[in-house]
C-alpha cells in the first residue's frame, strides 16, 4: 500500500476520498503477506510512481494526463508534489 493512496494527508485524502476505507485493507493484506512468507512464496512489490519532471507521465494527448488523479492534482497545485506519486517521495 502506498502512502499516496491510504495515508491521511496523502493524494487520495487530499482529493477527498475517505482513506479509512482503504486503510481497512492493510491488516488483511499484511496477514496474507505473513502467511505467504511462511509458505516460502515470493513477494513482489510494485510502486506506481512518476519521475519528478513527469516526463514519463504522458503528454496532454495521453488519457493518463487527464485521468490520473496525481497528475490532475499536481496541475491544480504543484505544492502537493511530495504526496502525489512522484518517485523518491512518500
WOCORTA-V226215 format. One record per residue. N is the residue number from 1. RES is the residue in one letter. SS is DSSP state (alpha for helix, beta for strand, coil for the rest). PSI is psi in whole degrees, -180 to 180 (NA if undefined). D_LAST is the distance of its C-alpha to the last C-alpha in Angstrom with 2 decimals. Layout:
# WOCORTA-V226215
((N/RES/SS/PSI/D_LAST) (N/RES/SS/PSI/D_LAST))
This chain:
# WOCORTA-V226215
((1/X/coil/127/11.16) (2/X/coil/143/7.70) (3/X/alpha/-36/6.03) (4/X/alpha/-29/6.87) (5/X/alpha/-32/10.27) (6/X/alpha/-8/11.19) (7/X/coil/145/9.77) (8/X/coil/133/11.89) (9/X/coil/-7/10.55) (10/X/coil/180/8.32) (11/X/alpha/-51/10.00) (12/X/alpha/-38/12.81) (13/X/alpha/-44/13.60) (14/X/alpha/-39/13.93) (15/X/coil/0/16.26) (16/X/coil/4/18.28) (17/X/coil/147/17.74) (18/X/coil/95/18.70) (19/X/alpha/-14/15.66) (20/X/alpha/-32/18.10) (21/X/alpha/-41/19.70) (22/X/alpha/-36/16.68) (23/X/alpha/-27/16.00) (24/X/alpha/-19/19.62) (25/X/alpha/-16/18.88) (26/X/alpha/-50/16.76) (27/X/alpha/-50/19.94) (28/X/alpha/-38/22.11) (29/X/alpha/-38/19.63) (30/X/alpha/-42/19.32) (31/X/alpha/-43/23.13) (32/X/alpha/-43/23.53) (33/X/alpha/-43/21.41) (34/X/alpha/-46/23.51) (35/X/alpha/-43/26.70) (36/X/alpha/-42/25.76) (37/X/alpha/-43/25.16) (38/X/alpha/-33/28.50) (39/X/coil/-5/30.18) (40/X/coil/17/28.91) (41/X/coil/151/27.06) (42/X/coil/131/24.53) (43/X/coil/129/20.96) (44/X/coil/126/18.99) (45/X/coil/141/15.28) (46/X/coil/134/14.23) (47/X/coil/138/10.93) (48/X/coil/108/11.26) (49/X/coil/163/10.02) (50/X/beta/153/12.05) (51/X/coil/150/13.19) (52/X/coil/-31/12.58) (53/X/coil/3/16.22) (54/X/coil/20/16.01) (55/X/coil/-18/19.09) (56/X/coil/12/18.26) (57/X/coil/-11/17.79) (58/X/coil/154/21.52) (59/X/coil/180/23.96) (60/X/coil/-10/25.18) (61/X/coil/-8/27.65) (62/X/coil/138/25.07) (63/X/alpha/-32/24.57) (64/X/alpha/-39/20.83) (65/X/alpha/-37/20.90) (66/X/alpha/-26/22.42) (67/X/alpha/-26/21.01) (68/X/coil/117/17.29) (69/X/alpha/-43/15.70) (70/X/alpha/-37/12.76) (71/X/alpha/-40/15.49) (72/X/alpha/-45/17.78) (73/X/alpha/-44/15.38) (74/X/alpha/-35/14.74) (75/X/alpha/-36/18.51) (76/X/alpha/-36/19.27) (77/X/coil/94/16.99) (78/X/alpha/-15/15.12) (79/X/alpha/-30/13.89) (80/X/alpha/15/10.97) (81/X/alpha/-40/9.65) (82/X/alpha/2/6.27) (83/X/alpha/7/6.16) (84/X/coil/49/8.14) (85/X/coil/25/7.38) (86/X/beta/129/7.90) (87/X/coil/133/8.19) (88/X/coil/-3/6.89) (89/X/coil/-167/3.79) (90/X/coil/NA/0.00))
